[in-house]
Amino acid sequence: MKKSLLLAVCVMAATLFSCKQNPAETPEHKAMVAEHEAMEASHDAMAKEHETMQDNHNAMMEAHKAVENDSIHMAMEAEHGAILAKHEELIKAHDALLAKHAELETKHGAGEMTLEEMTAEHEAMKAEHESMEAEHKKIKADHDRVAAEDAKMMQEDKDKESEEQ
């Protein structure tokens, strides 16, 4: 009788523990993972745009070598360089956010935090990501404005040089 009672208790305990859902299999966790993938894709796009901005800056610097080094061109280079530096800081901060978010996924998937804790931290990180995306768009707009001004100025210099000849 004791053995059958012990066996019944063990079976019930095993059933209770086996029915506990894996946190990584919850719809909320899966949604967080999908959002993390979207954040990574956004990060990749930001990094690619940063490379393009850097290439544009290098081309600007090279083009300015052929032009008389006046204060306007030097100011343009400085402004463009500052934009690039700000964007690089944003990329690094976003990279750190992605690492923190990946850690959140791991902790929740391992059952080290509750669904409520995970959801709260995820929402905070999501808001930070959205803020960073908005900052990226602003920096990109500033970059495009400076690049357009530089292109216009370079064309004016070219036109002026042609008129003088």
C-alpha positions in Angstrom: 0.0 0.0 0.0 2.8 2.4 0.9 4.5 1.7 -2.4 1.4 2.3 -4.5 0.7 5.5 -2.5 4.3 6.6 -3.1 4.1 5.7 -6.7 0.9 7.7 -7.1 2.4 10.7 -5.5 5.5 10.5 -7.8 3.3 10.2 -10.9 1.2 13.2 -9.8 4.4 15.2 -9.1 5.9 14.2 -12.4 2.6 15.1 -14.2 2.5 18.5 -12.6 6.1 19.3 -13.4 5.8 18.0 -17.0 2.7 20.2 -17.6 4.6 23.4 -16.8 5.0 25.2 -20.0 8.5 26.1 -21.2 8.8 30.0 -21.0 10.5 30.0 -24.5 7.4 28.4 -26.0 4.9 31.0 -24.8 3.3 33.3 -27.5 4.7 36.3 -25.6 8.3 35.0 -25.7 7.9 34.1 -29.4 6.6 37.6 -30.1 9.6 39.1 -28.3 12.0 37.0 -30.3 10.3 38.1 -33.5 10.6 41.8 -32.4 14.3 41.2 -31.6 14.8 39.9 -35.1 13.2 43.1 -36.4 15.4 45.1 -34.2 18.5 43.3 -35.6 17.3 44.0 -39.1 16.9 47.7 -38.2 20.4 47.7 -36.7 21.8 46.1 -39.9 20.2 48.9 -42.0 21.5 51.6 -39.6 25.0 50.1 -39.9 24.8 49.9 -43.6 23.7 53.5 -43.8 26.5 54.5 -41.6 29.0 52.9 -44.0 27.4 54.8 -46.8 27.6 58.0 -44.8 31.3 57.3 -44.1 32.0 56.7 -47.8 30.2 59.9 -48.6 32.4 61.7 -46.0 35.5 60.3 -47.5 34.4 61.3 -51.0 33.7 64.8 -49.6 37.1 65.1 -48.1 38.7 63.9 -51.3 36.7 66.4 -53.4 37.6 69.2 -51.1 41.3 68.5 -51.7 40.8 69.8 -55.2 39.1 73.0 -54.0 40.7 75.9 -52.3 40.5 75.2 -48.5 38.3 78.0 -47.5 36.5 78.2 -44.2 33.1 77.2 -45.7 34.4 73.8 -46.9 36.2 73.2 -43.6 33.1 74.0 -41.7 31.1 71.6 -43.9 33.7 68.9 -43.2 33.5 69.5 -39.5 29.7 69.4 -39.4 29.7 66.3 -41.5 32.3 64.7 -39.2 30.3 65.6 -36.1 27.2 64.0 -37.6 29.1 60.8 -38.3 30.5 60.7 -34.8 27.0 61.1 -33.4 25.7 58.4 -35.6 28.5 56.0 -34.6 27.7 56.6 -30.9 24.1 55.7 -31.8 25.1 52.5 -33.6 27.2 51.5 -30.5 24.3 52.2 -28.1 21.9 50.3 -30.3 24.3 47.4 -30.4 24.4 47.4 -26.6 20.6 47.5 -26.5 20.5 44.4 -28.8 22.9 42.6 -26.5 20.8 43.5 -23.5 17.6 42.3 -25.3 19.3 39.0 -26.3 20.2 38.5 -22.6 16.5 39.2 -21.7 15.4 36.5 -24.1 17.9 34.0 -22.6 16.9 34.7 -19.1 13.2 34.4 -19.8 13.7 31.3 -21.9 15.6 29.7 -19.0 12.8 30.6 -16.6 15.0 33.0 -14.6 12.3 35.7 -14.8 8.6 35.9 -14.9 6.5 36.8 -17.9 5.6 40.1 -16.3 9.2 41.0 -15.7 10.1 40.0 -19.2 7.2 42.0 -20.7 8.1 45.1 -18.7 11.8 45.0 -19.6 10.9 44.2 -23.2 8.6 47.1 -23.5 11.2 49.5 -22.0 13.8 48.2 -24.5 11.3 48.5 -27.3 10.7 52.1 -26.5 14.4 52.7 -26.3 14.8 51.1 -29.7 12.1 53.2 -31.2 13.7 56.3 -29.8 17.0 55.3 -31.3 15.3 54.7 -34.7 13.9 58.2 -34.5 17.3 59.6 -33.7 18.8 57.7 -36.6 16.2 59.2 -38.9 17.1 62.7 -37.6 20.8 62.1 -38.0 20.3 60.7 -41.5 18.2 63.8 -42.5 21.0 66.0 -41.1 23.6 64.0 -43.1 21.5 64.3 -46.3 21.1 68.0 -45.8 24.8 68.6 -45.3 25.6 66.3 -48.3 23.2 68.2 -50.5 24.6 71.6 -49.3 28.1 70.3 -50.1 27.1 69.1 -53.5 25.5 72.4 -54.3 28.5 74.3 -53.0 30.9 72.1 -55.0 28.8 72.7 -58.2 28.8 76.4 -57.6 32.6 76.3 -57.2 32.8 74.4 -60.5 30.5 76.8 -62.3 32.5 79.8 -60.9 35.7 78.2 -62.1 34.3 77.6 -65.6 33.1 81.2 -65.8 36.5 82.5 -64.9 38.2 80.5 -67.7 
